[in-house]
Amino acid sequence: MNTETGQDNIVPETTGARLRRARQALGLTEQTVAERLCLRVSTVREIEEDKMQANLASTFQRGYIRSYAKLVHIPEDELLPLPTKDVAGG
């Protein structure tokens, strides 16, 4: 008998969703995150929606995500392995 109930049906959170949830848990606004990371609010929103700009180098994308993760106290090694919508080859 399988005693695990629904464990296989768990859909992993996207990087952006996880960052948004952590930000909200800390009571931070998108504006606050943008100011602390020296980013535009639209950039913070794009990160949370997993819609990074196609012309933005993946190095910058990862850097923004790392900085955001640090701000909201998510260990980098837990976050970056999650799939992000990085531009292939960029």
PDB file of N, CA, C and O in Angstrom, chain B, residues numbered from 101:
ATOM      1  N   MET B 101       0.842  -1.185   0.000  1.00  0.00           N
ATOM      2  CA  MET B 101       0.000   0.000   0.000  1.00  0.00           C
ATOM      3  C   MET B 101       0.888   1.249   0.000  1.00  0.00           C
ATOM      4  O   MET B 101       1.851   1.348   0.759  1.00  0.00           O
ATOM      5  N   ASN B 102       0.549   2.154  -0.835  1.00  0.00           N
ATOM      6  CA  ASN B 102       1.305   3.403  -0.943  1.00  0.00           C
ATOM      7  C   ASN B 102       0.748   4.394   0.066  1.00  0.00           C
ATOM      8  O   ASN B 102      -0.411   4.799  -0.022  1.00  0.00           O
ATOM      9  N   THR B 103       1.585   4.784   1.029  1.00  0.00           N
ATOM     10  CA  THR B 103       1.122   5.719   2.057  1.00  0.00           C
ATOM     11  C   THR B 103       1.408   7.165   1.713  1.00  0.00           C
ATOM     12  O   THR B 103       0.978   8.067   2.432  1.00  0.00           O
ATOM     13  N   GLU B 104       2.127   7.406   0.624  1.00  0.00           N
ATOM     14  CA  GLU B 104       2.402   8.775   0.202  1.00  0.00           C
ATOM     15  C   GLU B 104       1.197   9.313  -0.557  1.00  0.00           C
ATOM     16  O   GLU B 104       0.804   8.769  -1.589  1.00  0.00           O
ATOM     17  N   THR B 105       0.630  10.363  -0.044  1.00  0.00           N
ATOM     18  CA  THR B 105      -0.562  10.925  -0.663  1.00  0.00           C
ATOM     19  C   THR B 105      -0.210  12.152  -1.480  1.00  0.00           C
ATOM     20  O   THR B 105       0.086  13.210  -0.924  1.00  0.00           O
ATOM     21  N   GLY B 106      -0.241  12.017  -2.781  1.00  0.00           N
ATOM     22  CA  GLY B 106      -0.046  13.146  -3.668  1.00  0.00           C
ATOM     23  C   GLY B 106       1.377  13.662  -3.762  1.00  0.00           C
ATOM     24  O   GLY B 106       1.589  14.722  -4.352  1.00  0.00           O
ATOM     25  N   GLN B 107       2.348  12.977  -3.217  1.00  0.00           N
ATOM     26  CA  GLN B 107       3.726  13.444  -3.257  1.00  0.00           C
ATOM     27  C   GLN B 107       4.246  13.565  -4.680  1.00  0.00           C
ATOM     28  O   GLN B 107       5.048  14.455  -4.965  1.00  0.00           O
ATOM     29  N   ASP B 108       3.809  12.693  -5.577  1.00  0.00           N
ATOM     30  CA  ASP B 108       4.291  12.705  -6.947  1.00  0.00           C
ATOM     31  C   ASP B 108       3.662  13.810  -7.782  1.00  0.00           C
ATOM     32  O   ASP B 108       4.145  14.102  -8.876  1.00  0.00           O
ATOM     33  N   ASN B 109       2.610  14.420  -7.295  1.00  0.00           N
ATOM     34  CA  ASN B 109       1.887  15.435  -8.055  1.00  0.00           C
ATOM     35  C   ASN B 109       2.353  16.849  -7.749  1.00  0.00           C
ATOM     36  O   ASN B 109       1.747  17.807  -8.230  1.00  0.00           O
ATOM     37  N   ILE B 110       3.405  17.006  -6.968  1.00  0.00           N
ATOM     38  CA  ILE B 110       3.890  18.334  -6.606  1.00  0.00           C
ATOM     39  C   ILE B 110       4.648  18.934  -7.789  1.00  0.00           C
ATOM     40  O   ILE B 110       5.603  18.346  -8.297  1.00  0.00           O
ATOM     41  N   VAL B 111       4.207  20.102  -8.212  1.00  0.00           N
ATOM     42  CA  VAL B 111       4.862  20.810  -9.308  1.00  0.00           C
ATOM     43  C   VAL B 111       5.862  21.778  -8.696  1.00  0.00           C
ATOM     44  O   VAL B 111       5.486  22.606  -7.866  1.00  0.00           O
ATOM     45  N   PRO B 112       7.138  21.690  -9.091  1.00  0.00           N
ATOM     46  CA  PRO B 112       8.126  22.595  -8.502  1.00  0.00           C
ATOM     47  C   PRO B 112       7.833  24.046  -8.873  1.00  0.00           C
ATOM     48  O   PRO B 112       7.414  24.348  -9.990  1.00  0.00           O
ATOM     49  N   GLU B 113       8.063  24.934  -7.908  1.00  0.00           N
ATOM     50  CA  GLU B 113       7.876  26.358  -8.151  1.00  0.00           C
ATOM     51  C   GLU B 113       8.949  26.862  -9.098  1.00  0.00           C
ATOM     52  O   GLU B 113      10.081  26.380  -9.082  1.00  0.00           O
ATOM     53  N   THR B 114       8.590  27.826  -9.914  1.00  0.00           N
ATOM     54  CA  THR B 114       9.592  28.459 -10.760  1.00  0.00           C
ATOM     55  C   THR B 114      10.456  29.357  -9.885  1.00  0.00           C
ATOM     56  O   THR B 114      10.090  29.689  -8.758  1.00  0.00           O
ATOM     57  N   THR B 115      11.589  29.736 -10.413  1.00  0.00           N
ATOM     58  CA  THR B 115      12.488  30.633  -9.702  1.00  0.00           C
ATOM     59  C   THR B 115      11.772  31.928  -9.336  1.00  0.00           C
ATOM     60  O   THR B 115      11.844  32.386  -8.196  1.00  0.00           O
ATOM     61  N   GLY B 116      11.084  32.512 -10.306  1.00  0.00           N
ATOM     62  CA  GLY B 116      10.386  33.774 -10.070  1.00  0.00           C
ATOM     63  C   GLY B 116       9.300  33.663  -9.018  1.00  0.00           C
ATOM     64  O   GLY B 116       9.159  34.542  -8.168  1.00  0.00           O
ATOM     65  N   ALA B 117       8.534  32.586  -9.072  1.00  0.00           N
ATOM     66  CA  ALA B 117       7.458  32.393  -8.096  1.00  0.00           C
ATOM     67  C   ALA B 117       8.025  32.234  -6.690  1.00  0.00           C
ATOM     68  O   ALA B 117       7.458  32.738  -5.720  1.00  0.00           O
ATOM     69  N   ARG B 118       9.135  31.537  -6.593  1.00  0.00           N
ATOM     70  CA  ARG B 118       9.760  31.338  -5.286  1.00  0.00           C
ATOM     71  C   ARG B 118      10.294  32.660  -4.724  1.00  0.00           C
ATOM     72  O   ARG B 118      10.155  32.934  -3.532  1.00  0.00           O
ATOM     73  N   LEU B 119      10.899  33.467  -5.583  1.00  0.00           N
ATOM     74  CA  LEU B 119      11.387  34.773  -5.147  1.00  0.00           C
ATOM     75  C   LEU B 119      10.229  35.670  -4.715  1.00  0.00           C
ATOM     76  O   LEU B 119      10.312  36.357  -3.697  1.00  0.00           O
ATOM     77  N   ARG B 120       9.147  35.659  -5.500  1.00  0.00           N
ATOM     78  CA  ARG B 120       7.974  36.483  -5.169  1.00  0.00           C
ATOM     79  C   ARG B 120       7.397  36.071  -3.817  1.00  0.00           C
ATOM     80  O   ARG B 120       7.083  36.923  -2.986  1.00  0.00           O
ATOM     81  N   ARG B 121       7.260  34.765  -3.600  1.00  0.00           N
ATOM     82  CA  ARG B 121       6.696  34.270  -2.346  1.00  0.00           C
ATOM     83  C   ARG B 121       7.574  34.681  -1.162  1.00  0.00           C
ATOM     84  O   ARG B 121       7.059  35.084  -0.119  1.00  0.00           O
ATOM     85  N   ALA B 122       8.884  34.580  -1.316  1.00  0.00           N
ATOM     86  CA  ALA B 122       9.806  34.973  -0.247  1.00  0.00           C
ATOM     87  C   ALA B 122       9.728  36.477   0.012  1.00  0.00           C
ATOM     88  O   ALA B 122       9.748  36.917   1.162  1.00  0.00           O
ATOM     89  N   ARG B 123       9.640  37.265  -1.068  1.00  0.00           N
ATOM     90  CA  ARG B 123       9.519  38.729  -0.920  1.00  0.00           C
ATOM     91  C   ARG B 123       8.256  39.080  -0.149  1.00  0.00           C
ATOM     92  O   ARG B 123       8.286  39.896   0.772  1.00  0.00           O
ATOM     93  N   GLN B 124       7.153  38.463  -0.529  1.00  0.00           N
ATOM     94  CA  GLN B 124       5.888  38.759   0.128  1.00  0.00           C
ATOM     95  C   GLN B 124       5.902  38.318   1.588  1.00  0.00           C
ATOM     96  O   GLN B 124       5.334  38.991   2.448  1.00  0.00           O
ATOM     97  N   ALA B 125       6.553  37.183   1.871  1.00  0.00           N
ATOM     98  CA  ALA B 125       6.640  36.693   3.249  1.00  0.00           C
ATOM     99  C   ALA B 125       7.417  37.674   4.136  1.00  0.00           C
ATOM    100  O   ALA B 125       7.153  37.785   5.334  1.00  0.00           O
ATOM    101  N   LEU B 126       8.365  38.373   3.538  1.00  0.00           N
ATOM    102  CA  LEU B 126       9.140  39.372   4.277  1.00  0.00           C
ATOM    103  C   LEU B 126       8.458  40.737   4.312  1.00  0.00           C
ATOM    104  O   LEU B 126       8.950  41.664   4.955  1.00  0.00           O
ATOM    105  N   GLY B 127       7.331  40.858   3.625  1.00  0.00           N
ATOM    106  CA  GLY B 127       6.602  42.121   3.614  1.00  0.00           C
ATOM    107  C   GLY B 127       7.240  43.185   2.744  1.00  0.00           C
ATOM    108  O   GLY B 127       7.023  44.378   2.956  1.00  0.00           O
ATOM    109  N   LEU B 128       8.030  42.759   1.761  1.00  0.00           N
ATOM    110  CA  LEU B 128       8.692  43.710   0.867  1.00  0.00           C
ATOM    111  C   LEU B 128       7.850  43.943  -0.385  1.00  0.00           C
ATOM    112  O   LEU B 128       7.177  43.033  -0.869  1.00  0.00           O
ATOM    113  N   THR B 129       7.893  45.152  -0.897  1.00  0.00           N
ATOM    114  CA  THR B 129       7.207  45.456  -2.153  1.00  0.00           C
ATOM    115  C   THR B 129       8.194  45.296  -3.309  1.00  0.00           C
ATOM    116  O   THR B 129       9.405  45.224  -3.097  1.00  0.00           O
ATOM    117  N   GLU B 130       7.671  45.240  -4.522  1.00  0.00           N
ATOM    118  CA  GLU B 130       8.541  45.206  -5.701  1.00  0.00           C
ATOM    119  C   GLU B 130       9.417  46.460  -5.724  1.00  0.00           C
ATOM    120  O   GLU B 130      10.592  46.395  -6.085  1.00  0.00           O
ATOM    121  N   GLN B 131       8.853  47.577  -5.346  1.00  0.00           N
ATOM    122  CA  GLN B 131       9.581  48.847  -5.319  1.00  0.00           C
ATOM    123  C   GLN B 131      10.769  48.771  -4.357  1.00  0.00           C
ATOM    124  O   GLN B 131      11.869  49.213  -4.689  1.00  0.00           O
ATOM    125  N   THR B 132      10.546  48.215  -3.177  1.00  0.00           N
ATOM    126  CA  THR B 132      11.613  48.088  -2.185  1.00  0.00           C
ATOM    127  C   THR B 132      12.742  47.212  -2.702  1.00  0.00           C
ATOM    128  O   THR B 132      13.916  47.551  -2.557  1.00  0.00           O
ATOM    129  N   VAL B 133      12.382  46.080  -3.309  1.00  0.00           N
ATOM    130  CA  VAL B 133      13.391  45.179  -3.868  1.00  0.00           C
ATOM    131  C   VAL B 133      14.178  45.897  -4.957  1.00  0.00           C
ATOM    132  O   VAL B 133      15.405  45.816  -5.004  1.00  0.00           O
ATOM    133  N   ALA B 134      13.470  46.595  -5.824  1.00  0.00           N
ATOM    134  CA  ALA B 134      14.127  47.324  -6.908  1.00  0.00           C
ATOM    135  C   ALA B 134      15.116  48.349  -6.353  1.00  0.00           C
ATOM    136  O   ALA B 134      16.240  48.452  -6.846  1.00  0.00           O
ATOM    137  N   GLU B 135      14.716  49.097  -5.348  1.00  0.00           N
ATOM    138  CA  GLU B 135      15.598  50.102  -4.760  1.00  0.00           C
ATOM    139  C   GLU B 135      16.830  49.469  -4.117  1.00  0.00           C
ATOM    140  O   GLU B 135      17.942  49.967  -4.286  1.00  0.00           O
ATOM    141  N   ARG B 136      16.640  48.378  -3.383  1.00  0.00           N
ATOM    142  CA  ARG B 136      17.766  47.737  -2.695  1.00  0.00           C
ATOM    143  C   ARG B 136      18.743  47.080  -3.655  1.00  0.00           C
ATOM    144  O   ARG B 136      19.936  46.991  -3.367  1.00  0.00           O
ATOM    145  N   LEU B 137      18.236  46.614  -4.807  1.00  0.00           N
ATOM    146  CA  LEU B 137      19.106  45.946  -5.778  1.00  0.00           C
ATOM    147  C   LEU B 137      19.544  46.876  -6.906  1.00  0.00           C
ATOM    148  O   LEU B 137      20.260  46.461  -7.816  1.00  0.00           O
ATOM    149  N   CYS B 138      19.113  48.129  -6.843  1.00  0.00           N
ATOM    150  CA  CYS B 138      19.424  49.113  -7.891  1.00  0.00           C
ATOM    151  C   CYS B 138      18.941  48.635  -9.263  1.00  0.00           C
ATOM    152  O   CYS B 138      19.662  48.720 -10.258  1.00  0.00           O
ATOM    153  N   LEU B 139      17.719  48.138  -9.291  1.00  0.00           N
ATOM    154  CA  LEU B 139      17.087  47.679 -10.526  1.00  0.00           C
ATOM    155  C   LEU B 139      15.807  48.471 -10.740  1.00  0.00           C
ATOM    156  O   LEU B 139      15.316  49.146  -9.835  1.00  0.00           O
ATOM    157  N   ARG B 140      15.280  48.376 -11.945  1.00  0.00           N
ATOM    158  CA  ARG B 140      13.971  48.965 -12.220  1.00  0.00           C
ATOM    159  C   ARG B 140      12.888  48.030 -11.678  1.00  0.00           C
ATOM    160  O   ARG B 140      13.088  46.817 -11.608  1.00  0.00           O
ATOM    161  N   VAL B 141      11.747  48.593 -11.296  1.00  0.00           N
ATOM    162  CA  VAL B 141      10.627  47.781 -10.819  1.00  0.00           C
ATOM    163  C   VAL B 141      10.213  46.798 -11.914  1.00  0.00           C
ATOM    164  O   VAL B 141       9.849  45.659 -11.624  1.00  0.00           O
ATOM    165  N   SER B 142      10.269  47.239 -13.163  1.00  0.00           N
ATOM    166  CA  SER B 142       9.892  46.347 -14.271  1.00  0.00           C
ATOM    167  C   SER B 142      10.826  45.138 -14.351  1.00  0.00           C
ATOM    168  O   SER B 142      10.397  44.048 -14.727  1.00  0.00           O
ATOM    169  N   THR B 143      12.088  45.327 -14.001  1.00  0.00           N
ATOM    170  CA  THR B 143      13.040  44.214 -14.008  1.00  0.00           C
ATOM    171  C   THR B 143      12.699  43.225 -12.893  1.00  0.00           C
ATOM    172  O   THR B 143      12.744  42.013 -13.106  1.00  0.00           O
ATOM    173  N   VAL B 144      12.362  43.729 -11.722  1.00  0.00           N
ATOM    174  CA  VAL B 144      11.957  42.868 -10.613  1.00  0.00           C
ATOM    175  C   VAL B 144      10.717  42.072 -11.017  1.00  0.00           C
ATOM    176  O   VAL B 144      10.625  40.874 -10.749  1.00  0.00           O
ATOM    177  N   ARG B 145       9.783  42.734 -11.652  1.00  0.00           N
ATOM    178  CA  ARG B 145       8.555  42.076 -12.091  1.00  0.00           C
ATOM    179  C   ARG B 145       8.868  40.986 -13.116  1.00  0.00           C
ATOM    180  O   ARG B 145       8.300  39.896 -13.059  1.00  0.00           O
ATOM    181  N   GLU B 146       9.769  41.280 -14.050  1.00  0.00           N
ATOM    182  CA  GLU B 146      10.161  40.288 -15.060  1.00  0.00           C
ATOM    183  C   GLU B 146      10.817  39.070 -14.412  1.00  0.00           C
ATOM    184  O   GLU B 146      10.574  37.937 -14.827  1.00  0.00           O
ATOM    185  N   ILE B 147      11.639  39.300 -13.407  1.00  0.00           N
ATOM    186  CA  ILE B 147      12.266  38.181 -12.698  1.00  0.00           C
ATOM    187  C   ILE B 147      11.192  37.317 -12.051  1.00  0.00           C
ATOM    188  O   ILE B 147      11.228  36.092 -12.166  1.00  0.00           O
ATOM    189  N   GLU B 148      10.246  37.941 -11.380  1.00  0.00           N
ATOM    190  CA  GLU B 148       9.194  37.204 -10.687  1.00  0.00           C
ATOM    191  C   GLU B 148       8.263  36.478 -11.651  1.00  0.00           C
ATOM    192  O   GLU B 148       7.668  35.461 -11.295  1.00  0.00           O
ATOM    193  N   GLU B 149       8.137  36.987 -12.849  1.00  0.00           N
ATOM    194  CA  GLU B 149       7.278  36.347 -13.861  1.00  0.00           C
ATOM    195  C   GLU B 149       8.059  35.411 -14.765  1.00  0.00           C
ATOM    196  O   GLU B 149       7.511  34.871 -15.726  1.00  0.00           O
ATOM    197  N   ASP B 150       9.350  35.213 -14.459  1.00  0.00           N
ATOM    198  CA  ASP B 150      10.229  34.356 -15.272  1.00  0.00           C
ATOM    199  C   ASP B 150      10.247  34.799 -16.724  1.00  0.00           C
ATOM    200  O   ASP B 150      10.253  33.969 -17.632  1.00  0.00           O
ATOM    201  N   LYS B 151      10.254  36.104 -16.942  1.00  0.00           N
ATOM    202  CA  LYS B 151      10.240  36.676 -18.294  1.00  0.00           C
ATOM    203  C   LYS B 151      11.386  37.662 -18.461  1.00  0.00           C
ATOM    204  O   LYS B 151      11.164  38.838 -18.748  1.00  0.00           O
ATOM    205  N   MET B 152      12.593  37.187 -18.284  1.00  0.00           N
ATOM    206  CA  MET B 152      13.748  38.067 -18.432  1.00  0.00           C
ATOM    207  C   MET B 152      13.889  38.494 -19.888  1.00  0.00           C
ATOM    208  O   MET B 152      13.501  37.768 -20.803  1.00  0.00           O
ATOM    209  N   GLN B 153      14.444  39.669 -20.087  1.00  0.00           N
ATOM    210  CA  GLN B 153      14.606  40.229 -21.427  1.00  0.00           C
ATOM    211  C   GLN B 153      15.503  39.333 -22.270  1.00  0.00           C
ATOM    212  O   GLN B 153      16.541  38.860 -21.806  1.00  0.00           O
ATOM    213  N   ALA B 154      15.095  39.110 -23.499  1.00  0.00           N
ATOM    214  CA  ALA B 154      15.840  38.237 -24.407  1.00  0.00           C
ATOM    215  C   ALA B 154      17.225  38.796 -24.721  1.00  0.00           C
ATOM    216  O   ALA B 154      18.157  38.032 -24.974  1.00  0.00           O
ATOM    217  N   ASN B 155      17.368  40.103 -24.707  1.00  0.00           N
ATOM    218  CA  ASN B 155      18.662  40.707 -25.047  1.00  0.00           C
ATOM    219  C   ASN B 155      19.581  40.881 -23.835  1.00  0.00           C
ATOM    220  O   ASN B 155      20.669  41.444 -23.960  1.00  0.00           O
ATOM    221  N   LEU B 156      19.151  40.404 -22.667  1.00  0.00           N
ATOM    222  CA  LEU B 156      19.960  40.508 -21.456  1.00  0.00           C
ATOM    223  C   LEU B 156      20.830  39.264 -21.323  1.00  0.00           C
ATOM    224  O   LEU B 156      20.323  38.143 -21.333  1.00  0.00           O
ATOM    225  N   ALA B 157      22.133  39.463 -21.197  1.00  0.00           N
ATOM    226  CA  ALA B 157      23.068  38.343 -21.103  1.00  0.00           C
ATOM    227  C   ALA B 157      22.725  37.466 -19.899  1.00  0.00           C
ATOM    228  O   ALA B 157      22.319  37.965 -18.850  1.00  0.00           O
ATOM    229  N   SER B 158      22.894  36.157 -20.065  1.00  0.00           N
ATOM    230  CA  SER B 158      22.551  35.217 -18.995  1.00  0.00           C
ATOM    231  C   SER B 158      23.378  35.479 -17.737  1.00  0.00           C
ATOM    232  O   SER B 158      22.929  35.189 -16.629  1.00  0.00           O
ATOM    233  N   THR B 159      24.576  36.022 -17.903  1.00  0.00           N
ATOM    234  CA  THR B 159      25.410  36.365 -16.745  1.00  0.00           C
ATOM    235  C   THR B 159      24.706  37.392 -15.874  1.00  0.00           C
ATOM    236  O   THR B 159      24.706  37.275 -14.649  1.00  0.00           O
ATOM    237  N   PHE B 160      24.108  38.396 -16.499  1.00  0.00           N
ATOM    238  CA  PHE B 160      23.374  39.407 -15.745  1.00  0.00           C
ATOM    239  C   PHE B 160      22.119  38.804 -15.124  1.00  0.00           C
ATOM    240  O   PHE B 160      21.788  39.106 -13.978  1.00  0.00           O
ATOM    241  N   GLN B 161      21.422  37.956 -15.870  1.00  0.00           N
ATOM    242  CA  GLN B 161      20.218  37.318 -15.349  1.00  0.00           C
ATOM    243  C   GLN B 161      20.532  36.539 -14.078  1.00  0.00           C
ATOM    244  O   GLN B 161      19.841  36.678 -13.070  1.00  0.00           O
ATOM    245  N   ARG B 162      21.574  35.724 -14.132  1.00  0.00           N
ATOM    246  CA  ARG B 162      21.962  34.942 -12.948  1.00  0.00           C
ATOM    247  C   ARG B 162      22.380  35.857 -11.801  1.00  0.00           C
ATOM    248  O   ARG B 162      22.064  35.587 -10.642  1.00  0.00           O
ATOM    249  N   GLY B 163      23.086  36.933 -12.121  1.00  0.00           N
ATOM    250  CA  GLY B 163      23.495  37.884 -11.089  1.00  0.00           C
ATOM    251  C   GLY B 163      22.311  38.536 -10.407  1.00  0.00           C
ATOM    252  O   GLY B 163      22.288  38.669  -9.183  1.00  0.00           O
ATOM    253  N   TYR B 164      21.325  38.943 -11.193  1.00  0.00           N
ATOM    254  CA  TYR B 164      20.123  39.550 -10.624  1.00  0.00           C
ATOM    255  C   TYR B 164      19.408  38.553  -9.717  1.00  0.00           C
ATOM    256  O   TYR B 164      18.966  38.901  -8.623  1.00  0.00           O
ATOM    257  N   ILE B 165      19.302  37.315 -10.183  1.00  0.00           N
ATOM    258  CA  ILE B 165      18.623  36.276  -9.399  1.00  0.00           C
ATOM    259  C   ILE B 165      19.393  36.002  -8.106  1.00  0.00           C
ATOM    260  O   ILE B 165      18.792  35.862  -7.041  1.00  0.00           O
ATOM    261  N   ARG B 166      20.709  35.926  -8.201  1.00  0.00           N
ATOM    262  CA  ARG B 166      21.530  35.706  -6.990  1.00  0.00           C
ATOM    263  C   ARG B 166      21.327  36.834  -5.980  1.00  0.00           C
ATOM    264  O   ARG B 166      21.139  36.585  -4.789  1.00  0.00           O
ATOM    265  N   SER B 167      21.364  38.065  -6.462  1.00  0.00           N
ATOM    266  CA  SER B 167      21.194  39.213  -5.573  1.00  0.00           C
ATOM    267  C   SER B 167      19.811  39.214  -4.932  1.00  0.00           C
ATOM    268  O   SER B 167      19.668  39.481  -3.739  1.00  0.00           O
ATOM    269  N   TYR B 168      18.813  38.918  -5.724  1.00  0.00           N
ATOM    270  CA  TYR B 168      17.436  38.878  -5.229  1.00  0.00           C
ATOM    271  C   TYR B 168      17.312  37.773  -4.184  1.00  0.00           C
ATOM    272  O   TYR B 168      16.721  37.984  -3.125  1.00  0.00           O
ATOM    273  N   ALA B 169      17.866  36.598  -4.476  1.00  0.00           N
ATOM    274  CA  ALA B 169      17.797  35.472  -3.538  1.00  0.00           C
ATOM    275  C   ALA B 169      18.450  35.832  -2.207  1.00  0.00           C
ATOM    276  O   ALA B 169      17.916  35.519  -1.142  1.00  0.00           O
ATOM    277  N   LYS B 170      19.593  36.483  -2.270  1.00  0.00           N
ATOM    278  CA  LYS B 170      20.294  36.889  -1.051  1.00  0.00           C
ATOM    279  C   LYS B 170      19.436  37.862  -0.243  1.00  0.00           C
ATOM    280  O   LYS B 170      19.354  37.761   0.981  1.00  0.00           O
ATOM    281  N   LEU B 171      18.804  38.793  -0.932  1.00  0.00           N
ATOM    282  CA  LEU B 171      17.961  39.790  -0.264  1.00  0.00           C
ATOM    283  C   LEU B 171      16.807  39.136   0.491  1.00  0.00           C
ATOM    284  O   LEU B 171      16.459  39.569   1.590  1.00  0.00           O
ATOM    285  N   VAL B 172      16.213  38.097  -0.094  1.00  0.00           N
ATOM    286  CA  VAL B 172      15.039  37.465   0.527  1.00  0.00           C
ATOM    287  C   VAL B 172      15.396  36.182   1.278  1.00  0.00           C
ATOM    288  O   VAL B 172      14.521  35.394   1.635  1.00  0.00           O
ATOM    289  N   HIS B 173      16.699  35.985   1.511  1.00  0.00           N
ATOM    290  CA  HIS B 173      17.200  34.894   2.356  1.00  0.00           C
ATOM    291  C   HIS B 173      16.916  33.498   1.802  1.00  0.00           C
ATOM    292  O   HIS B 173      16.575  32.585   2.553  1.00  0.00           O
ATOM    293  N   ILE B 174      17.057  33.340   0.501  1.00  0.00           N
ATOM    294  CA  ILE B 174      16.963  32.017  -0.110  1.00  0.00           C
ATOM    295  C   ILE B 174      18.391  31.606  -0.467  1.00  0.00           C
ATOM    296  O   ILE B 174      19.071  32.328  -1.195  1.00  0.00           O
ATOM    297  N   PRO B 175      18.858  30.455   0.035  1.00  0.00           N
ATOM    298  CA  PRO B 175      20.215  30.013  -0.314  1.00  0.00           C
ATOM    299  C   PRO B 175      20.355  29.823  -1.821  1.00  0.00           C
ATOM    300  O   PRO B 175      19.512  29.195  -2.462  1.00  0.00           O
ATOM    301  N   GLU B 176      21.411  30.363  -2.363  1.00  0.00           N
ATOM    302  CA  GLU B 176      21.652  30.326  -3.806  1.00  0.00           C
ATOM    303  C   GLU B 176      21.607  28.909  -4.362  1.00  0.00           C
ATOM    304  O   GLU B 176      21.053  28.687  -5.439  1.00  0.00           O
ATOM    305  N   ASP B 177      22.183  27.946  -3.643  1.00  0.00           N
ATOM    306  CA  ASP B 177      22.223  26.578  -4.151  1.00  0.00           C
ATOM    307  C   ASP B 177      20.845  25.938  -4.212  1.00  0.00           C
ATOM    308  O   ASP B 177      20.659  24.960  -4.935  1.00  0.00           O
ATOM    309  N   GLU B 178      19.876  26.464  -3.473  1.00  0.00           N
ATOM    310  CA  GLU B 178      18.504  25.960  -3.553  1.00  0.00           C
ATOM    311  C   GLU B 178      17.752  26.575  -4.725  1.00  0.00           C
ATOM    312  O   GLU B 178      16.823  25.969  -5.258  1.00  0.00           O
ATOM    313  N   LEU B 179      18.146  27.755  -5.118  1.00  0.00           N
ATOM    314  CA  LEU B 179      17.373  28.498  -6.109  1.00  0.00           C
ATOM    315  C   LEU B 179      17.866  28.316  -7.531  1.00  0.00           C
ATOM    316  O   LEU B 179      17.069  27.994  -8.412  1.00  0.00           O
ATOM    317  N   LEU B 180      19.139  28.507  -7.783  1.00  0.00           N
ATOM    318  CA  LEU B 180      19.633  28.503  -9.151  1.00  0.00           C
ATOM    319  C   LEU B 180      19.476  27.185  -9.892  1.00  0.00           C
ATOM    320  O   LEU B 180      19.354  27.208 -11.117  1.00  0.00           O
ATOM    321  N   PRO B 181      19.473  26.030  -9.216  1.00  0.00           N
ATOM    322  CA  PRO B 181      19.209  24.810  -9.988  1.00  0.00           C
ATOM    323  C   PRO B 181      17.792  24.735 -10.549  1.00  0.00           C
ATOM    324  O   PRO B 181      17.542  23.969 -11.480  1.00  0.00           O
ATOM    325  N   LEU B 182      16.854  25.523  -9.997  1.00  0.00           N
ATOM    326  CA  LEU B 182      15.498  25.509 -10.529  1.00  0.00           C
ATOM    327  C   LEU B 182      15.510  26.058 -11.946  1.00  0.00           C
ATOM    328  O   LEU B 182      16.276  26.968 -12.263  1.00  0.00           O
ATOM    329  N   PRO B 183      14.654  25.499 -12.795  1.00  0.00           N
ATOM    330  CA  PRO B 183      14.646  25.975 -14.178  1.00  0.00           C
ATOM    331  C   PRO B 183      14.238  27.429 -14.288  1.00  0.00           C
ATOM    332  O   PRO B 183      13.266  27.866 -13.672  1.00  0.00           O
ATOM    333  N   THR B 184      14.989  28.168 -15.078  1.00  0.00           N
ATOM    334  CA  THR B 184      14.619  29.541 -15.384  1.00  0.00           C
ATOM    335  C   THR B 184      14.506  29.637 -16.901  1.00  0.00           C
ATOM    336  O   THR B 184      15.015  28.779 -17.623  1.00  0.00           O
ATOM    337  N   LYS B 185      13.863  30.646 -17.363  1.00  0.00           N
ATOM    338  CA  LYS B 185      13.687  30.807 -18.806  1.00  0.00           C
ATOM    339  C   LYS B 185      14.810  31.641 -19.378  1.00  0.00           C
ATOM    340  O   LYS B 185      14.587  32.685 -19.990  1.00  0.00           O
ATOM    341  N   ASP B 186      16.033  31.157 -19.165  1.00  0.00           N
ATOM    342  CA  ASP B 186      17.196  31.824 -19.734  1.00  0.00           C
ATOM    343  C   ASP B 186      17.163  31.681 -21.245  1.00  0.00           C
ATOM    344  O   ASP B 186      16.639  30.706 -21.782  1.00  0.00           O
ATOM    345  N   VAL B 187      17.720  32.648 -21.905  1.00  0.00           N
ATOM    346  CA  VAL B 187      17.820  32.584 -23.347  1.00  0.00           C
ATOM    347  C   VAL B 187      18.938  31.600 -23.698  1.00  0.00           C
ATOM    348  O   VAL B 187      20.058  31.739 -23.208  1.00  0.00           O
ATOM    349  N   ALA B 188      18.648  30.625 -24.526  1.00  0.00           N
ATOM    350  CA  ALA B 188      19.634  29.616 -24.875  1.00  0.00           C
ATOM    351  C   ALA B 188      20.805  30.249 -25.611  1.00  0.00           C
ATOM    352  O   ALA B 188      20.638  31.046 -26.534  1.00  0.00           O
ATOM    353  N   GLY B 189      21.986  29.867 -25.170  1.00  0.00           N
ATOM    354  CA  GLY B 189      23.185  30.345 -25.839  1.00  0.00           C
ATOM    355  C   GLY B 189      23.527  31.787 -25.559  1.00  0.00           C
ATOM    356  O   GLY B 189      24.452  32.333 -26.161  1.00  0.00           O
ATOM    357  N   GLY B 190      22.779  32.431 -24.631  1.00  0.00           N
ATOM    358  CA  GLY B 190      22.998  33.840 -24.404  1.00  0.00           C
ATOM    359  C   GLY B 190      23.898  34.113 -23.295  1.00  0.00           C
ATOM    360  O   GLY B 190      24.171  35.275 -22.993  1.00  0.00           O
TER     361      GLY B 190
END
